[in-house]
């Protein structure tokens, strides 16, 4: 995942996440088509204690 390819609102949300969650998302092969999709995956990571 490349944050630079996200729209501004989604990118702002991404950068508001804890650094460890950002890193996990960037290391993944996931691609996000919307802020809602990114939020869903980020929330799953946060629930796991990341």
PDBQT receptor file of N, H, CA, C and O in Angstrom, charges set to zero:
ATOM      1  N   UNK A   1       0.841  -1.171   0.000  1.00  0.00    +0.000 N 
ATOM      2  CA  UNK A   1       0.000   0.000   0.000  1.00  0.00    +0.000 C 
ATOM      3  C   UNK A   1       0.883   1.229   0.000  1.00  0.00    +0.000 C 
ATOM      4  O   UNK A   1       1.837   1.319   0.772  1.00  0.00    +0.000 OA
ATOM      5  N   UNK A   2       0.570   2.159  -0.851  1.00  0.00    +0.000 N 
ATOM      6  H   UNK A   2      -0.206   2.086  -1.479  1.00  0.00    +0.000 HD
ATOM      7  CA  UNK A   2       1.314   3.413  -0.929  1.00  0.00    +0.000 C 
ATOM      8  C   UNK A   2       0.386   4.557  -0.541  1.00  0.00    +0.000 C 
ATOM      9  O   UNK A   2      -0.524   4.888  -1.301  1.00  0.00    +0.000 OA
ATOM     10  N   UNK A   3       0.596   5.177   0.637  1.00  0.00    +0.000 N 
ATOM     11  H   UNK A   3       1.335   4.908   1.255  1.00  0.00    +0.000 HD
ATOM     12  CA  UNK A   3      -0.290   6.256   1.089  1.00  0.00    +0.000 C 
ATOM     13  C   UNK A   3      -0.388   7.410   0.093  1.00  0.00    +0.000 C 
ATOM     14  O   UNK A   3      -1.404   8.102   0.043  1.00  0.00    +0.000 OA
ATOM     15  N   UNK A   4       0.658   7.617  -0.695  1.00  0.00    +0.000 N 
ATOM     16  H   UNK A   4       1.484   7.055  -0.654  1.00  0.00    +0.000 HD
ATOM     17  CA  UNK A   4       0.651   8.725  -1.658  1.00  0.00    +0.000 C 
ATOM     18  C   UNK A   4      -0.405   8.531  -2.743  1.00  0.00    +0.000 C 
ATOM     19  O   UNK A   4      -0.804   9.492  -3.401  1.00  0.00    +0.000 OA
ATOM     20  N   UNK A   5      -0.850   7.310  -2.929  1.00  0.00    +0.000 N 
ATOM     21  H   UNK A   5      -0.526   6.530  -2.395  1.00  0.00    +0.000 HD
ATOM     22  CA  UNK A   5      -1.840   7.024  -3.961  1.00  0.00    +0.000 C 
ATOM     23  C   UNK A   5      -3.278   7.172  -3.462  1.00  0.00    +0.000 C 
ATOM     24  O   UNK A   5      -4.222   7.044  -4.242  1.00  0.00    +0.000 OA
ATOM     25  N   UNK A   6      -3.444   7.439  -2.178  1.00  0.00    +0.000 N 
ATOM     26  H   UNK A   6      -2.677   7.544  -1.545  1.00  0.00    +0.000 HD
ATOM     27  CA  UNK A   6      -4.776   7.595  -1.602  1.00  0.00    +0.000 C 
ATOM     28  C   UNK A   6      -5.298   9.011  -1.824  1.00  0.00    +0.000 C 
ATOM     29  O   UNK A   6      -4.520   9.954  -1.970  1.00  0.00    +0.000 OA
ATOM     30  N   UNK A   7      -6.626   9.149  -1.847  1.00  0.00    +0.000 N 
ATOM     31  H   UNK A   7      -7.258   8.383  -1.729  1.00  0.00    +0.000 HD
ATOM     32  CA  UNK A   7      -7.183  10.502  -1.926  1.00  0.00    +0.000 C 
ATOM     33  C   UNK A   7      -6.886  11.228  -0.605  1.00  0.00    +0.000 C 
ATOM     34  O   UNK A   7      -6.526  10.596   0.388  1.00  0.00    +0.000 OA
ATOM     35  N   UNK A   8      -7.035  12.521  -0.603  1.00  0.00    +0.000 N 
ATOM     36  H   UNK A   8      -7.328  13.034  -1.410  1.00  0.00    +0.000 HD
ATOM     37  CA  UNK A   8      -6.607  13.330   0.542  1.00  0.00    +0.000 C 
ATOM     38  C   UNK A   8      -7.285  12.917   1.852  1.00  0.00    +0.000 C 
ATOM     39  O   UNK A   8      -6.616  12.781   2.876  1.00  0.00    +0.000 OA
ATOM     40  N   UNK A   9      -8.586  12.719   1.826  1.00  0.00    +0.000 N 
ATOM     41  H   UNK A   9      -9.129  12.829   0.994  1.00  0.00    +0.000 HD
ATOM     42  CA  UNK A   9      -9.312  12.359   3.047  1.00  0.00    +0.000 C 
ATOM     43  C   UNK A   9      -8.826  11.018   3.596  1.00  0.00    +0.000 C 
ATOM     44  O   UNK A   9      -8.623  10.878   4.802  1.00  0.00    +0.000 OA
ATOM     45  N   UNK A  10      -8.641  10.042   2.722  1.00  0.00    +0.000 N 
ATOM     46  H   UNK A  10      -8.806  10.156   1.743  1.00  0.00    +0.000 HD
ATOM     47  CA  UNK A  10      -8.179   8.728   3.134  1.00  0.00    +0.000 C 
ATOM     48  C   UNK A  10      -6.739   8.795   3.629  1.00  0.00    +0.000 C 
ATOM     49  O   UNK A  10      -6.390   8.156   4.622  1.00  0.00    +0.000 OA
ATOM     50  N   UNK A  11      -5.912   9.562   2.943  1.00  0.00    +0.000 N 
ATOM     51  H   UNK A  11      -6.196  10.081   2.136  1.00  0.00    +0.000 HD
ATOM     52  CA  UNK A  11      -4.517   9.729   3.349  1.00  0.00    +0.000 C 
ATOM     53  C   UNK A  11      -4.428  10.403   4.722  1.00  0.00    +0.000 C 
ATOM     54  O   UNK A  11      -3.624   9.996   5.561  1.00  0.00    +0.000 OA
ATOM     55  N   UNK A  12      -5.249  11.432   4.954  1.00  0.00    +0.000 N 
ATOM     56  H   UNK A  12      -5.901  11.763   4.272  1.00  0.00    +0.000 HD
ATOM     57  CA  UNK A  12      -5.262  12.102   6.265  1.00  0.00    +0.000 C 
ATOM     58  C   UNK A  12      -5.641  11.113   7.365  1.00  0.00    +0.000 C 
ATOM     59  O   UNK A  12      -5.046  11.113   8.442  1.00  0.00    +0.000 OA
ATOM     60  N   UNK A  13      -6.633  10.273   7.085  1.00  0.00    +0.000 N 
ATOM     61  H   UNK A  13      -7.116  10.273   6.210  1.00  0.00    +0.000 HD
ATOM     62  CA  UNK A  13      -7.031   9.259   8.065  1.00  0.00    +0.000 C 
ATOM     63  C   UNK A  13      -5.871   8.297   8.318  1.00  0.00    +0.000 C 
ATOM     64  O   UNK A  13      -5.562   7.975   9.465  1.00  0.00    +0.000 OA
ATOM     65  N   UNK A  14      -5.235   7.843   7.246  1.00  0.00    +0.000 N 
ATOM     66  H   UNK A  14      -5.485   8.105   6.314  1.00  0.00    +0.000 HD
ATOM     67  CA  UNK A  14      -4.105   6.927   7.377  1.00  0.00    +0.000 C 
ATOM     68  C   UNK A  14      -3.036   7.512   8.299  1.00  0.00    +0.000 C 
ATOM     69  O   UNK A  14      -2.539   6.824   9.192  1.00  0.00    +0.000 OA
ATOM     70  N   UNK A  15      -2.683   8.779   8.083  1.00  0.00    +0.000 N 
ATOM     71  H   UNK A  15      -3.087   9.337   7.358  1.00  0.00    +0.000 HD
ATOM     72  CA  UNK A  15      -1.625   9.396   8.892  1.00  0.00    +0.000 C 
ATOM     73  C   UNK A  15      -2.074   9.712  10.318  1.00  0.00    +0.000 C 
ATOM     74  O   UNK A  15      -1.243  10.052  11.161  1.00  0.00    +0.000 OA
ATOM     75  N   UNK A  16      -3.378   9.604  10.602  1.00  0.00    +0.000 N 
ATOM     76  H   UNK A  16      -4.052   9.328   9.917  1.00  0.00    +0.000 HD
ATOM     77  CA  UNK A  16      -3.857   9.801  11.973  1.00  0.00    +0.000 C 
ATOM     78  C   UNK A  16      -3.761   8.512  12.796  1.00  0.00    +0.000 C 
ATOM     79  O   UNK A  16      -3.929   8.529  14.015  1.00  0.00    +0.000 OA
ATOM     80  N   UNK A  17      -3.489   7.396  12.113  1.00  0.00    +0.000 N 
ATOM     81  H   UNK A  17      -3.352   7.382  11.122  1.00  0.00    +0.000 HD
ATOM     82  CA  UNK A  17      -3.389   6.101  12.799  1.00  0.00    +0.000 C 
ATOM     83  C   UNK A  17      -2.053   5.980  13.530  1.00  0.00    +0.000 C 
ATOM     84  O   UNK A  17      -1.084   6.650  13.172  1.00  0.00    +0.000 OA
ATOM     85  N   UNK A  18      -2.001   5.130  14.548  1.00  0.00    +0.000 N 
ATOM     86  H   UNK A  18      -2.788   4.585  14.839  1.00  0.00    +0.000 HD
ATOM     87  CA  UNK A  18      -0.731   4.888  15.250  1.00  0.00    +0.000 C 
ATOM     88  C   UNK A  18       0.330   4.368  14.269  1.00  0.00    +0.000 C 
ATOM     89  O   UNK A  18       0.004   3.639  13.332  1.00  0.00    +0.000 OA
ATOM     90  N   UNK A  19       1.573   4.736  14.481  1.00  0.00    +0.000 N 
ATOM     91  H   UNK A  19       1.838   5.328  15.242  1.00  0.00    +0.000 HD
ATOM     92  CA  UNK A  19       2.652   4.323  13.572  1.00  0.00    +0.000 C 
ATOM     93  C   UNK A  19       2.721   2.817  13.311  1.00  0.00    +0.000 C 
ATOM     94  O   UNK A  19       3.008   2.405  12.187  1.00  0.00    +0.000 OA
ATOM     95  N   UNK A  20       2.469   2.006  14.306  1.00  0.00    +0.000 N 
ATOM     96  H   UNK A  20       2.236   2.341  15.219  1.00  0.00    +0.000 HD
ATOM     97  CA  UNK A  20       2.537   0.550  14.105  1.00  0.00    +0.000 C 
ATOM     98  C   UNK A  20       1.438   0.067  13.149  1.00  0.00    +0.000 C 
ATOM     99  O   UNK A  20       1.662  -0.846  12.354  1.00  0.00    +0.000 OA
ATOM    100  N   UNK A  21       0.267   0.674  13.227  1.00  0.00    +0.000 N 
ATOM    101  H   UNK A  21       0.085   1.416  13.872  1.00  0.00    +0.000 HD
ATOM    102  CA  UNK A  21      -0.826   0.315  12.327  1.00  0.00    +0.000 C 
ATOM    103  C   UNK A  21      -0.483   0.782  10.910  1.00  0.00    +0.000 C 
ATOM    104  O   UNK A  21      -0.708   0.054   9.943  1.00  0.00    +0.000 OA
ATOM    105  N   UNK A  22       0.056   1.984  10.791  1.00  0.00    +0.000 N 
ATOM    106  H   UNK A  22       0.240   2.575  11.576  1.00  0.00    +0.000 HD
ATOM    107  CA  UNK A  22       0.490   2.475   9.479  1.00  0.00    +0.000 C 
ATOM    108  C   UNK A  22       1.488   1.502   8.856  1.00  0.00    +0.000 C 
ATOM    109  O   UNK A  22       1.374   1.150   7.682  1.00  0.00    +0.000 OA
ATOM    110  N   UNK A  23       2.449   1.078   9.637  1.00  0.00    +0.000 N 
ATOM    111  H   UNK A  23       2.542   1.364  10.591  1.00  0.00    +0.000 HD
ATOM    112  CA  UNK A  23       3.481   0.169   9.139  1.00  0.00    +0.000 C 
ATOM    113  C   UNK A  23       2.878  -1.160   8.689  1.00  0.00    +0.000 C 
ATOM    114  O   UNK A  23       3.220  -1.675   7.625  1.00  0.00    +0.000 OA
ATOM    115  N   UNK A  24       1.974  -1.713   9.511  1.00  0.00    +0.000 N 
ATOM    116  H   UNK A  24       1.697  -1.295  10.376  1.00  0.00    +0.000 HD
ATOM    117  CA  UNK A  24       1.324  -2.976   9.148  1.00  0.00    +0.000 C 
ATOM    118  C   UNK A  24       0.557  -2.831   7.827  1.00  0.00    +0.000 C 
ATOM    119  O   UNK A  24       0.601  -3.719   6.977  1.00  0.00    +0.000 OA
ATOM    120  N   UNK A  25      -0.134  -1.721   7.667  1.00  0.00    +0.000 N 
ATOM    121  H   UNK A  25      -0.169  -0.999   8.358  1.00  0.00    +0.000 HD
ATOM    122  CA  UNK A  25      -0.899  -1.494   6.441  1.00  0.00    +0.000 C 
ATOM    123  C   UNK A  25       0.028  -1.335   5.232  1.00  0.00    +0.000 C 
ATOM    124  O   UNK A  25      -0.261  -1.853   4.153  1.00  0.00    +0.000 OA
ATOM    125  N   UNK A  26       1.124  -0.629   5.413  1.00  0.00    +0.000 N 
ATOM    126  H   UNK A  26       1.358  -0.208   6.289  1.00  0.00    +0.000 HD
ATOM    127  CA  UNK A  26       2.053  -0.428   4.303  1.00  0.00    +0.000 C 
ATOM    128  C   UNK A  26       2.750  -1.736   3.915  1.00  0.00    +0.000 C 
ATOM    129  O   UNK A  26       3.071  -1.946   2.745  1.00  0.00    +0.000 OA
ATOM    130  N   UNK A  27       2.981  -2.607   4.888  1.00  0.00    +0.000 N 
ATOM    131  H   UNK A  27       2.720  -2.436   5.838  1.00  0.00    +0.000 HD
ATOM    132  CA  UNK A  27       3.634  -3.881   4.615  1.00  0.00    +0.000 C 
ATOM    133  C   UNK A  27       2.688  -4.886   3.948  1.00  0.00    +0.000 C 
ATOM    134  O   UNK A  27       3.128  -5.862   3.341  1.00  0.00    +0.000 OA
ATOM    135  N   UNK A  28       1.402  -4.633   4.071  1.00  0.00    +0.000 N 
ATOM    136  H   UNK A  28       1.045  -3.840   4.564  1.00  0.00    +0.000 HD
ATOM    137  CA  UNK A  28       0.428  -5.560   3.497  1.00  0.00    +0.000 C 
ATOM    138  C   UNK A  28       0.339  -5.365   1.985  1.00  0.00    +0.000 C 
ATOM    139  O   UNK A  28       0.798  -4.360   1.443  1.00  0.00    +0.000 OA
ATOM    140  N   UNK A  29      -0.246  -6.324   1.338  1.00  0.00    +0.000 N 
ATOM    141  H   UNK A  29      -0.619  -7.140   1.779  1.00  0.00    +0.000 HD
ATOM    142  CA  UNK A  29      -0.457  -6.214  -0.105  1.00  0.00    +0.000 C 
ATOM    143  C   UNK A  29      -1.854  -5.672  -0.410  1.00  0.00    +0.000 C 
ATOM    144  O   UNK A  29      -2.299  -5.689  -1.558  1.00  0.00    +0.000 OA
ATOM    145  N   UNK A  30      -2.530  -5.197   0.617  1.00  0.00    +0.000 N 
ATOM    146  H   UNK A  30      -2.168  -5.183   1.549  1.00  0.00    +0.000 HD
ATOM    147  CA  UNK A  30      -3.891  -4.697   0.445  1.00  0.00    +0.000 C 
ATOM    148  C   UNK A  30      -3.903  -3.368  -0.305  1.00  0.00    +0.000 C 
ATOM    149  O   UNK A  30      -2.998  -2.547  -0.157  1.00  0.00    +0.000 OA
ATOM    150  N   UNK A  31      -4.931  -3.175  -1.100  1.00  0.00    +0.000 N 
ATOM    151  H   UNK A  31      -5.666  -3.842  -1.220  1.00  0.00    +0.000 HD
ATOM    152  CA  UNK A  31      -5.168  -1.916  -1.781  1.00  0.00    +0.000 C 
ATOM    153  C   UNK A  31      -6.547  -1.434  -1.360  1.00  0.00    +0.000 C 
ATOM    154  O   UNK A  31      -7.501  -2.211  -1.336  1.00  0.00    +0.000 OA
ATOM    155  N   UNK A  32      -6.651  -0.164  -1.030  1.00  0.00    +0.000 N 
ATOM    156  H   UNK A  32      -5.875   0.467  -1.049  1.00  0.00    +0.000 HD
ATOM    157  CA  UNK A  32      -7.905   0.384  -0.525  1.00  0.00    +0.000 C 
ATOM    158  C   UNK A  32      -8.533   1.303  -1.553  1.00  0.00    +0.000 C 
ATOM    159  O   UNK A  32      -7.869   2.177  -2.110  1.00  0.00    +0.000 OA
ATOM    160  N   UNK A  33      -9.825   1.097  -1.802  1.00  0.00    +0.000 N 
ATOM    161  H   UNK A  33     -10.365   0.387  -1.350  1.00  0.00    +0.000 HD
ATOM    162  CA  UNK A  33     -10.518   1.926  -2.777  1.00  0.00    +0.000 C 
ATOM    163  C   UNK A  33     -11.322   3.032  -2.122  1.00  0.00    +0.000 C 
ATOM    164  O   UNK A  33     -11.885   3.885  -2.808  1.00  0.00    +0.000 OA
ATOM    165  N   UNK A  34     -11.381   3.022  -0.776  1.00  0.00    +0.000 N 
ATOM    166  H   UNK A  34     -10.924   2.328  -0.219  1.00  0.00    +0.000 HD
ATOM    167  CA  UNK A  34     -12.136   4.061  -0.078  1.00  0.00    +0.000 C 
ATOM    168  C   UNK A  34     -11.627   4.208   1.356  1.00  0.00    +0.000 C 
ATOM    169  O   UNK A  34     -10.945   3.333   1.890  1.00  0.00    +0.000 OA
ATOM    170  N   UNK A  35     -11.981   5.337   1.955  1.00  0.00    +0.000 N 
ATOM    171  H   UNK A  35     -12.535   6.048   1.521  1.00  0.00    +0.000 HD
ATOM    172  CA  UNK A  35     -11.633   5.568   3.353  1.00  0.00    +0.000 C 
ATOM    173  C   UNK A  35     -12.317   4.521   4.239  1.00  0.00    +0.000 C 
ATOM    174  O   UNK A  35     -11.716   4.025   5.192  1.00  0.00    +0.000 OA
ATOM    175  N   UNK A  36     -13.557   4.191   3.929  1.00  0.00    +0.000 N 
ATOM    176  H   UNK A  36     -14.045   4.594   3.155  1.00  0.00    +0.000 HD
ATOM    177  CA  UNK A  36     -14.299   3.208   4.726  1.00  0.00    +0.000 C 
ATOM    178  C   UNK A  36     -13.591   1.853   4.725  1.00  0.00    +0.000 C 
ATOM    179  O   UNK A  36     -13.524   1.174   5.750  1.00  0.00    +0.000 OA
ATOM    180  N   UNK A  37     -13.074   1.476   3.577  1.00  0.00    +0.000 N 
ATOM    181  H   UNK A  37     -13.129   2.027   2.745  1.00  0.00    +0.000 HD
ATOM    182  CA  UNK A  37     -12.356   0.206   3.479  1.00  0.00    +0.000 C 
ATOM    183  C   UNK A  37     -11.086   0.241   4.337  1.00  0.00    +0.000 C 
ATOM    184  O   UNK A  37     -10.786  -0.716   5.050  1.00  0.00    +0.000 OA
ATOM    185  N   UNK A  38     -10.358   1.329   4.263  1.00  0.00    +0.000 N 
ATOM    186  H   UNK A  38     -10.601   2.107   3.684  1.00  0.00    +0.000 HD
ATOM    187  CA  UNK A  38      -9.147   1.492   5.077  1.00  0.00    +0.000 C 
ATOM    188  C   UNK A  38      -9.508   1.469   6.560  1.00  0.00    +0.000 C 
ATOM    189  O   UNK A  38      -8.823   0.825   7.355  1.00  0.00    +0.000 OA
ATOM    190  N   UNK A  39     -10.576   2.165   6.935  1.00  0.00    +0.000 N 
ATOM    191  H   UNK A  39     -11.132   2.688   6.289  1.00  0.00    +0.000 HD
ATOM    192  CA  UNK A  39     -11.003   2.189   8.336  1.00  0.00    +0.000 C 
ATOM    193  C   UNK A  39     -11.323   0.789   8.830  1.00  0.00    +0.000 C 
ATOM    194  O   UNK A  39     -10.963   0.429   9.951  1.00  0.00    +0.000 OA
ATOM    195  N   UNK A  40     -11.988   0.008   8.013  1.00  0.00    +0.000 N 
ATOM    196  H   UNK A  40     -12.280   0.301   7.102  1.00  0.00    +0.000 HD
ATOM    197  CA  UNK A  40     -12.344  -1.353   8.405  1.00  0.00    +0.000 C 
ATOM    198  C   UNK A  40     -11.091  -2.163   8.752  1.00  0.00    +0.000 C 
ATOM    199  O   UNK A  40     -11.030  -2.795   9.807  1.00  0.00    +0.000 OA
ATOM    200  N   UNK A  41     -10.101  -2.142   7.871  1.00  0.00    +0.000 N 
ATOM    201  H   UNK A  41     -10.150  -1.629   7.014  1.00  0.00    +0.000 HD
ATOM    202  CA  UNK A  41      -8.881  -2.911   8.120  1.00  0.00    +0.000 C 
ATOM    203  C   UNK A  41      -8.095  -2.343   9.297  1.00  0.00    +0.000 C 
ATOM    204  O   UNK A  41      -7.537  -3.104  10.088  1.00  0.00    +0.000 OA
ATOM    205  N   UNK A  42      -8.042  -1.032   9.423  1.00  0.00    +0.000 N 
ATOM    206  H   UNK A  42      -8.495  -0.414   8.780  1.00  0.00    +0.000 HD
ATOM    207  CA  UNK A  42      -7.322  -0.413  10.540  1.00  0.00    +0.000 C 
ATOM    208  C   UNK A  42      -7.982  -0.786  11.869  1.00  0.00    +0.000 C 
ATOM    209  O   UNK A  42      -7.293  -1.072  12.849  1.00  0.00    +0.000 OA
ATOM    210  N   UNK A  43      -9.298  -0.783  11.899  1.00  0.00    +0.000 N 
ATOM    211  H   UNK A  43      -9.857  -0.551  11.103  1.00  0.00    +0.000 HD
ATOM    212  CA  UNK A  43     -10.005  -1.148  13.126  1.00  0.00    +0.000 C 
ATOM    213  C   UNK A  43      -9.725  -2.599  13.510  1.00  0.00    +0.000 C 
ATOM    214  O   UNK A  43      -9.593  -2.916  14.692  1.00  0.00    +0.000 OA
ATOM    215  N   UNK A  44      -9.636  -3.466  12.529  1.00  0.00    +0.000 N 
ATOM    216  H   UNK A  44      -9.743  -3.209  11.569  1.00  0.00    +0.000 HD
ATOM    217  CA  UNK A  44      -9.301  -4.868  12.810  1.00  0.00    +0.000 C 
ATOM    218  C   UNK A  44      -7.914  -4.967  13.439  1.00  0.00    +0.000 C 
ATOM    219  O   UNK A  44      -7.714  -5.719  14.393  1.00  0.00    +0.000 OA
ATOM    220  N   UNK A  45      -6.964  -4.212  12.909  1.00  0.00    +0.000 N 
ATOM    221  H   UNK A  45      -7.126  -3.601  12.134  1.00  0.00    +0.000 HD
ATOM    222  CA  UNK A  45      -5.611  -4.224  13.480  1.00  0.00    +0.000 C 
ATOM    223  C   UNK A  45      -5.611  -3.666  14.899  1.00  0.00    +0.000 C 
ATOM    224  O   UNK A  45      -4.944  -4.202  15.783  1.00  0.00    +0.000 OA
ATOM    225  N   UNK A  46      -6.359  -2.591  15.112  1.00  0.00    +0.000 N 
ATOM    226  H   UNK A  46      -6.901  -2.155  14.393  1.00  0.00    +0.000 HD
ATOM    227  CA  UNK A  46      -6.425  -1.991  16.452  1.00  0.00    +0.000 C 
ATOM    228  C   UNK A  46      -7.063  -2.944  17.456  1.00  0.00    +0.000 C 
ATOM    229  O   UNK A  46      -6.653  -2.981  18.617  1.00  0.00    +0.000 OA
ATOM    230  N   UNK A  47      -8.050  -3.707  17.032  1.00  0.00    +0.000 N 
ATOM    231  H   UNK A  47      -8.384  -3.677  16.090  1.00  0.00    +0.000 HD
ATOM    232  CA  UNK A  47      -8.707  -4.679  17.925  1.00  0.00    +0.000 C 
ATOM    233  C   UNK A  47      -7.739  -5.781  18.337  1.00  0.00    +0.000 C 
ATOM    234  O   UNK A  47      -7.860  -6.359  19.417  1.00  0.00    +0.000 OA
ATOM    235  N   UNK A  48      -6.784  -6.061  17.469  1.00  0.00    +0.000 N 
ATOM    236  H   UNK A  48      -6.686  -5.591  16.592  1.00  0.00    +0.000 HD
ATOM    237  CA  UNK A  48      -5.783  -7.103  17.773  1.00  0.00    +0.000 C 
ATOM    238  C   UNK A  48      -4.682  -6.581  18.692  1.00  0.00    +0.000 C 
ATOM    239  O   UNK A  48      -3.782  -7.323  19.087  1.00  0.00    +0.000 OA
ATOM    240  N   UNK A  49      -4.768  -5.303  19.022  1.00  0.00    +0.000 N 
ATOM    241  H   UNK A  49      -5.498  -4.700  18.701  1.00  0.00    +0.000 HD
ATOM    242  CA  UNK A  49      -3.803  -4.755  19.956  1.00  0.00    +0.000 C 
ATOM    243  C   UNK A  49      -2.569  -4.154  19.318  1.00  0.00    +0.000 C 
ATOM    244  O   UNK A  49      -1.526  -4.039  19.962  1.00  0.00    +0.000 OA
ATOM    245  N   UNK A  50      -2.680  -3.767  18.050  1.00  0.00    +0.000 N 
ATOM    246  H   UNK A  50      -3.527  -3.860  17.528  1.00  0.00    +0.000 HD
ATOM    247  CA  UNK A  50      -1.542  -3.161  17.362  1.00  0.00    +0.000 C 
ATOM    248  C   UNK A  50      -1.518  -1.688  17.570  1.00  0.00    +0.000 C 
ATOM    249  O   UNK A  50      -0.628  -1.006  17.062  1.00  0.00    +0.000 OA
TER     250      UNK A  50
